[in-house]
């Protein structure tokens, strides 16, 4: 349960047996009309429905939502997904107890493995029913019978094979939902009975049902491929207590608690290592194949796998705020935001189906009156074929699966995309704007040059700087103290003053020491030397005399130059860098990497202004992407057409505001994500064009009486299965 405000809550329901994207749309629309529901989103890929409703009516709304789902799709089983506190209770003892408790709560089935078992059982039942129906139809065709006996056997076979389709069509018609695939198949096959084509009526329904089975198998396989990405969820945590180490649910552990992670176990919560050392498999989160070392004071993220040593960790985030929890939330909700192409297909299907039904009706009725010698039964048959061909299943199912597969492929590469709309937008990106520190550079400052005045020793200059920066928490101050490397005596530092925008004034053994930028030297009337190299320069003055300067630089990331090269190879027309750092530093980094446009010494508001200028000057169909990592980048990430945050070391605020999260902190992953987006688009348009061309061809053949029911069903179910299989190819694509 997530509170959206004081009077609204968000609940999730599991929809077992949801295999149709069109059905997901109907459910979303139907539940959205209920009183007390402010928003609803059905995620076809994960079979989950999120409902935001009035808090005081939540139980009533959930009950009504379950009834509405049952009314729309009777075969779907609805269960409420429990909030975290209930989940914690379930995991209290051990896994067997957890599973049985979940079964008891959900009416005999748990939400994960049992859903798969139930789905498999349903497919087996359907397969057995179709086999019996086929056998009855074969008897009717082969035995020397005629009249009512023959018709009776064919009707029995028809009901065994397609009775559920007919029943669903009738139910939908009573609710005003006429133009769907059930209606089309029912009308087409009953029409075949009307013109005494009994074997063909049964065979068409059989072909349709077999195709639906293959479609369900393909959808399930696609879902399992993606949901395997979500196996990073830890089942338990080894909590240190007064009585010893106790196994508990991760939700029960609080900030400050100590947990033990043994070899082979998954880290359950974000924490800092207190004792022990080990190698960590980080691939589930970052995609990196090389293990990372963890030792005392190292920060370890939930979802990492401990490979060898025993670690004792202090928890620094609750489970709900931990890395693994946020990633699971991102992956689960990734397809809930529909991409423009997908929305177009759903709208298209809603308009397209009734038009085709009307055309089919005209095709059955008009020619017998207009064309001399035309038989009504002949044109009725053509109209029925036309109806079967018209079903838009291939488009409605394959498009969302294409985006789903693209999101899954990106996740495998260490890139989390928060929605299909953002994946689609990635394919239109032509301008990429980068932050510098932490994005293109490591964000770790190091002293790279010490330039003392003639009368001062380098070690002495470094000592003055280290003492002047004694009280500062700035990364530059830390890098100076780290380079000095000797213990600092606090008693030697007298008064200390930070001069905003300039630097620091401090007393060392009673002597005034100034440490800051050139503006501080100019303000104090002290002559200074120009820096010898690029970087952040700290000028030092002691007792009113210039003592020298120290240069601190931020190291460029290993793959930053390769990232820019790969982006230009992908026809990215402009790369821009926006940074608050000094112009000389920005220019040095930008020139080293080959960035087209550089803007330095910017405040967060200035970055937004520069981005808006780029957005306003671009062609309408092109997109601008911003890549950043800090809190100060949050406004720009939110403003960009596509915002990407560095998720490994980036700030929580930046990750929340971003549309895409780069879990490895590697700039080159941006090119990977764009390649996956472009590949996904190619596959989706292959499906759209393939489906429309085949259907168009068969519609013409059906209207002229060339295509029969067999060809009609292939053009519907066959194209759907092929399109779904084609969509799944993107899961194997590595970018």
HELIX and SHEET records of a PDB file:
HELIX    1   1 UNK A   21  UNK A   32  1                                  12    
HELIX    2   2 UNK A   55  UNK A   57  5                                   3    
HELIX    3   3 UNK A   58  UNK A   72  1                                  15    
HELIX    4   4 UNK A   84  UNK A   90  1                                   7    
HELIX    5   5 UNK A   95  UNK A  105  1                                  11    
HELIX    6   6 UNK A  113  UNK A  142  1                                  30    
HELIX    7   7 UNK A  147  UNK A  174  1                                  28    
HELIX    8   8 UNK A  181  UNK A  194  1                                  14    
HELIX    9   9 UNK A  198  UNK A  227  1                                  30    
HELIX   10  10 UNK A  228  UNK A  232  5                                   5    
HELIX   11  11 UNK A  250  UNK A  252  5                                   3    
HELIX   12  12 UNK A  283  UNK A  286  1                                   4    
HELIX   13  13 UNK A  319  UNK A  321  5                                   3    
HELIX   14  14 UNK A  323  UNK A  332  1                                  10    
HELIX   15  15 UNK A  340  UNK A  370  1                                  31    
HELIX   16  16 UNK A  376  UNK A  390  1                                  15    
HELIX   17  17 UNK A  393  UNK A  412  1                                  20    
HELIX   18  18 UNK A  420  UNK A  426  1                                   7    
HELIX   19  19 UNK A  458  UNK A  468  1                                  11    
HELIX   20  20 UNK A  475  UNK A  484  1                                  10    
HELIX   21  21 UNK A  490  UNK A  492  5                                   3    
HELIX   22  22 UNK A  518  UNK A  523  1                                   6    
HELIX   23  23 UNK A  560  UNK A  569  1                                  10    
HELIX   24  24 UNK A  583  UNK A  593  1                                  11    
HELIX   25  25 UNK A  604  UNK A  616  1                                  13    
HELIX   26  26 UNK A  631  UNK A  633  5                                   3    
HELIX   27  27 UNK A  634  UNK A  639  1                                   6    
HELIX   28  28 UNK A  652  UNK A  657  1                                   6    
HELIX   29  29 UNK A  668  UNK A  703  1                                  36    
HELIX   30  30 UNK A  709  UNK A  713  1                                   5    
HELIX   31  31 UNK A  714  UNK A  718  3                                   5    
HELIX   32  32 UNK A  719  UNK A  728  1                                  10    
HELIX   33  33 UNK A  729  UNK A  732  5                                   4    
SHEET    1   A 4 UNK A   2  UNK A   5  0                                        
SHEET    2   A 4 UNK A   8  UNK A  16 -1                                        
SHEET    3   A 4 UNK A  48  UNK A  54 -1                                        
SHEET    4   A 4 UNK A  37  UNK A  43 -1                                        
SHEET    1   B 3 UNK A   2  UNK A   5  0                                        
SHEET    2   B 3 UNK A   8  UNK A  16 -1                                        
SHEET    3   B 3 UNK A  77  UNK A  81 -1                                        
SHEET    1   C 6 UNK A 244  UNK A 248  0                                        
SHEET    2   C 6 UNK A 237  UNK A 241 -1                                        
SHEET    3   C 6 UNK A 258  UNK A 261 -1                                        
SHEET    4   C 6 UNK A 311  UNK A 315 -1                                        
SHEET    5   C 6 UNK A 271  UNK A 275 -1                                        
SHEET    6   C 6 UNK A 299  UNK A 300 -1                                        
SHEET    1   D 3 UNK A 292  UNK A 294  0                                        
SHEET    2   D 3 UNK A 278  UNK A 281 -1                                        
SHEET    3   D 3 UNK A 305  UNK A 306 -1                                        
SHEET    1   E 7 UNK A 415  UNK A 417  0                                        
SHEET    2   E 7 UNK A 660  UNK A 662 -1                                        
SHEET    3   E 7 UNK A 642  UNK A 646  1                                        
SHEET    4   E 7 UNK A 623  UNK A 628  1                                        
SHEET    5   E 7 UNK A 429  UNK A 435  1                                        
SHEET    6   E 7 UNK A 574  UNK A 578  1                                        
SHEET    7   E 7 UNK A 597  UNK A 599  1                                        
SHEET    1   F 6 UNK A 441  UNK A 452  0                                        
SHEET    2   F 6 UNK A 545  UNK A 556 -1                                        
SHEET    3   F 6 UNK A 536  UNK A 542 -1                                        
SHEET    4   F 6 UNK A 511  UNK A 516 -1                                        
SHEET    5   F 6 UNK A 503  UNK A 508 -1                                        
SHEET    6   F 6 UNK A 493  UNK A 499 -1                                        
END                                                                             
